[in-house]
């Protein structure tokens, strides 16, 4: 996603990274940051909203719904804060 964003929206930055042979390293760093932030946000939201393994055992459908909501929120934040920045 970051590569597409750079190609479409930040052509000068994309070309500079490409010419300096830094594009690959940049993409790897962004990918690492994005996954770390996503995992951290999911864990924080789970704790804040009281989503536990006990809930998963007692009411799987509720747990799945809440987890999907949390993951979607975390993905939106990562996209706006890291990928499209």
C-alpha positions in Angstrom: 0.0 0.0 0.0 2.8 2.4 0.8 4.5 1.8 -2.5 1.2 2.5 -4.4 0.7 5.6 -2.3 4.2 6.9 -3.1 3.8 6.2 -6.8 0.4 7.9 -7.0 0.6 10.7 -4.5 4.2 11.3 -3.7 6.0 10.9 -7.0 9.0 13.1 -6.1 9.6 11.2 -2.8 9.2 7.9 -4.6 11.7 8.9 -7.3 14.2 10.1 -4.7 14.0 6.9 -2.8 14.3 4.9 -6.0 17.3 6.9 -7.2 19.1 6.6 -3.9 18.4 2.8 -3.7 16.5 3.4 -0.5 13.0 2.4 -1.6 13.2 -1.2 -0.5 14.6 -0.3 3.0 11.9 2.4 3.3 9.1 0.0 2.5 10.5 -2.6 4.9 10.7 0.0 7.7 7.1 1.2 7.1 5.8 -2.4 7.0 7.5 -3.1 10.3 6.1 0.1 11.9 2.6 -0.6 10.6 2.5 -4.2 12.0 3.9 -3.1 15.4 1.4 -0.2 15.7 -1.5 -2.4 14.6 -0.6 -5.2 17.2 -0.1 -2.6 19.9 -3.4 -0.8 19.2 -5.4 -4.1 19.1 -4.0 -5.1 22.5 -4.7 -1.7 24.0 -8.3 -1.7 22.7 -8.8 -5.3 23.9 -7.7 -4.3 27.4 -9.6 -1.0 27.4 -12.9 -2.7 26.3 -12.5 -5.7 28.5 -12.3 -8.3 25.7 -10.9 -11.4 27.3 -10.3 -15.1 26.5 -13.2 -15.7 28.9 -15.5 -13.8 26.6 -14.2 -15.8 23.7 -15.1 -19.0 25.5 -18.5 -18.0 26.7 -19.8 -16.0 23.7 -17.7 -16.5 20.6 -20.0 -14.4 18.3 -19.8 -11.4 20.5 -16.0 -11.8 20.8 -15.6 -12.0 17.0 -17.8 -8.9 16.5 -15.8 -6.9 19.0 -12.5 -8.1 17.6 -13.4 -7.3 14.1 -14.4 -3.8 15.2 -11.1 -3.3 17.0 -9.0 -4.6 14.1 -10.8 -2.3 11.7 -10.2 0.7 13.9 -6.6 -0.2 14.3 -6.2 -0.6 10.5 -7.7 2.8 9.9 -5.3 4.4 12.4 -2.3 2.7 10.8 -3.3 3.7 7.3 -3.7 7.3 8.3 -0.7 7.6 10.6 1.9 5.5 8.8 1.0 4.4 5.3 -0.6 7.6 4.0 1.7 10.0 5.8 
